[in-house]
Amino acid sequence: MERAVLQITLFGLLLALAATQPNKDNWDIYSFHINSTVTSRYATTVITSRMANRMDESKEIEFHVRIPKNAFISKFRMFIDGQVYDGVVKGKEKARQQYTEAVSRGQSAGLVSSVGRTLEEFKTSVTVAAHKKVTFELTYEELLKRRLGKYELQIHARPMQPVKSFKVDVHIHEKSGINFVEVKGGLALADAINKTHADNEVWVNFYPTEDQQKTCTSCGEQGMNGDLVIVYDVNRDSGLGDIKTSAGYFVHHFAPSSLTPISKNVVFLIDRSGSMHGKKIRQTRLALIHILNDLSEDDHFGLITFDGSISYWKRELVQANQRNLESAKIFSEDIRESGSTNINSAVLEGASMLNAHPREDSASILILLTDGDPTTGVTNLEEIQSNVRVAIADKFPLYCLGFGFDVNFEFLEKMSLQNNGVARRIYEDSDADLQLKGFYEEVATPLLIDVTMSYNGGTNLTQTEFSQYYNGSEIVVAGKITDNDIGTFTPQVIAISSSKKMTFSNPNGTVESTGTESADHIQRVWAYLTVKQLLKKELLLSGAEKENVKREALELSLKYSFVTPLTSMVVTKPEGGETEVLHKPKEGEAPQTGSRHQNIAYSGTVMHTFGARQASPGARQGLPGTPAYGRGLGLGSASGSASDSGSRLTKLNAGRAGRVFSVFSTQSDPTMTQRGHTVPLVGLGLGFHAQDPTMTQHDHTVPLVGLGLGFHAQVDVAPTQVHATIVPATDNIPVSHRFLLKTENQSIPLCFDVTGDVRLKLLHHPTSELSVHGELDSVTNGGFTRIVIQLNADLYVDVEVNKITVIEGSRMTHHTGQDPITAGSWTIIRRDKDIDVAGGDTHLVILIQGKDAQSFLWPVLRQQSSDSAEGILALNPVYEEVPQTPTTKLRIKDQENDVTRDNAADYSISPPLTLDCWLLSADSALQRRLEAFIV
């Protein structure tokens, strides 16, 4: 009997999920080709997608691809009815008017957005006449960076439907010869890949059939959505390296082999403030212990932890012998979070420790890990940067690791660049400890220090001085050859090794020309590197110097048609001269205001709290309450206590008899229109008893369409009909739920109260089939009793506190243990207190809060990839405080709202914390009606 309740209740949720999915039968991708050419580590990739409108009427056809974040888009074209529509790169200021006009007409703008760790998303669309075709062509360029002894060319393909002609062609040519090559990634099907390696060239061809496009790791019935990664390295010697010249330009790759490692002095600065609570601090401890295990006995190290105060493991550098390492591991395991964040004092103490214990023939490194802004001590960012620069005085690099998206990454990046280091974002994910360890491995083995690259007869050079060169990395310099006179061009490298000064030069004294076959190629490498370095340099300057550097970077971007943070690509579409404006985002940057394709930033968190209390005056009485929550959700007692107060009521089988929910939550009409198709909504939803748990007879599965709004039913199964006798269920007393909505760049979150037990639309990607719905309990402090995730048209994951059910077509499997579960290209991992659901660039963690019979589910979105996602998890609020007497108002989207100071418990972390909040009405907090989030 219980299985019947599970199945039929679940199918009510599945119906709602299916109703919100886009219909892709309107258009067909009949050809999808990716061609990538790599010469001297510089990759030029062209994506060509040919699509046809198979309908009897005009339809909007979308081109949607992902490219590496490190790349510059350099060309975009559309071919329609024999006409070519080219994108034109312009300065952002000149494109602003076209951008504003496009937004005001409701057209697309801000087409590029960050996706996950390594990708950006490009999206555009065009209206195509009935039975006509369109071709999209996108070109992007990137310089591959050597990390840990290898280069990686990442190609992402996501046609999201099987394609008749799908091809990926990669050609790599390296003058110095190719040492090894391998192909990996979720699209790597051995039967569909042909790899040819001949000395200094490699060809990789990936031609999967339509059937094969459904069977790889990142494949499914809806086609491919994943990466093909080409990994390789080149042959190396102990000399000057690989220099390529052509048409007055050169590029020099320097990564000598067979060098003796230099022992290092490293100080780790670990943020232990209160915001590092939970998984962050656990992963940091784990990573630190792994890193300590990797230290060489010749190394010396120090550990400093900080919140508002500073704590030392030891006050001086000590040798990394076994005794000291064991002591440091015990110290690391005992790091606990609390208090505020004093970054200034921590970095100055770390620099002082390195300065106080210099060692000859060694390399010093300072590594800072933090997840937030400075909140105590010196908090002025420019003052901190100035203090740190004076303390370090160019003696060693500072590497800053920003944990998550609450950190001011631009502050860390600038401070790193000022001190010859780099900043890296550590993503809040299940592998954060591996990210930390991976970064350390990149800087773990210094081979040279004080590296100076000189070029007699060279000009317009990119960066030529480097504090350190690490094993597995590479130094790249490009420039112009004066008067194109190769005979007078003489490169040389001078550096300090473990015990002596070293000079690297060409034995013949000069460099031979490598020909003119790729004249434009070498020049574009120089332009790419120069623009990248100018953009970093601009961060460090102010006033006239800053403007001059920006002007130089802009001129080069325009000359070489690079879409950079200083330029935009304007695309004029055929219908009525519409325009789209393509912008490249900075790391963690929010989208342009008014963009139809909005970037889902990682900052901004919304949480939900439950409490046994009267609804606030601002709550909508008598309506199903709906929270608005973004990255993480937290539920808790609204009384200020994080405990589960009150006895748990006996759970009813459903909500209220007779209540009808609109399946498509943004429309009140009982039908839903999507892509030109009207879909009737069946007004039946949750939970009834059925006699037959399988609903099958004569080997035919009876589809359960639109069943279950809170009634008991007797079900008689026959091959052609289902009978249901409806009996009204007992109504439960409405409870008040308090939601906590963390806001971007504000320390005090919003909160609001709603009433009732509802089913919520948590997340939906209009451009994919992913949808997440959650069923709230009907009792106080109930949380979510079930979260159902639709991965594609025939694949669902139903998560409950005590079990996970995977439904694939008519097949259903139950999982109660902790073995990893694979559902299509997705992986589900259940632990004692959380459930990880990950696939592609989306990562959802479902926390299990409470204890035993009072346990409930709570979702936290760690990472997601869509720039047009809908639902509670996709919200990202912004407000401005307007002080008034005797009350305070908040301005949200130009509307002033009355608020009062209150508090709520945050259940997006475990154990929960109680936070102060601004209490206001739900409609004011959400800036839309509550019904928009009810399924």
Secondary structure, DSSP 8 states (H G I E B T S, - for coil): -HHHHHHHHHHHHHHHHHHTS---TTEEEEEEEEEEEEETTEEEEEEEEEEEE-SSS-EEEEEEEEEETT-EEEEEEEEETTEEEEEEEEEHHHHHHHHHHHHHTT-----EEEETTTEEEEEEEEEE-TT-EEEEEEEEEEE---BTTBEEEEEEE--SS--SEEEEEEEEE-TT-EEEEEEESTT--GGGEEEEEETTEEEEEE---TTGGGTSTTEETTEE-EEEEEEEEE---SSS-EEEEETTEEEEEE---S----EEEEEEEEE-SGGGTTHHHHHHHHHHHHHHHH--TT-EEEEEEESSSEEES-SS-EE--HHHHHHHHHHHHT----S---HHHHHHHHHHHHHHS--TTEEEEEEEEESS---SSS--HHHHHHHHHHHHTTSS-EEEEEESSSS-HHHHHHHHHHTT--EEEE-SSTTHHHHHHHHHHHHS-EEEEEEEEEEETEES----EEEEEETT--EEEEEEEGGG-GGG-EEEEEEE-SSSEEEEE-TTSS-----STTHHHHHHHHHHHHHHHHHHHHHH--HHHHHHHHHHHHHHHHHTT-B-TTEEEEEE-TGGG-EEEEE---TT----TT-SS----S---EEEEE-SS---TTS-TTS-------SB-----TTS--S--S------SSS-TT----SSTT--SSEEEETTEEEE-----S----S-SS-EETTEE----S--SSEE---EE-SS-EE---EE-------EEEEEE--TT-SS-EEEEEES--EEEEEE-TTSS-EEEEEE-SSTT--EEEEEEEEETTEEEEE-SS-EEEEETTEEEEE-SSS-EEETTEEEEE-SSEEEEEETTEEEEEEEES-GGG-EEEEEEEE---SS-BSGGG-----EEE--SSSEEEEETTEEEEEEEEEEEETTSSS-EEEEEEE--HHHHHTS-GGGGB-
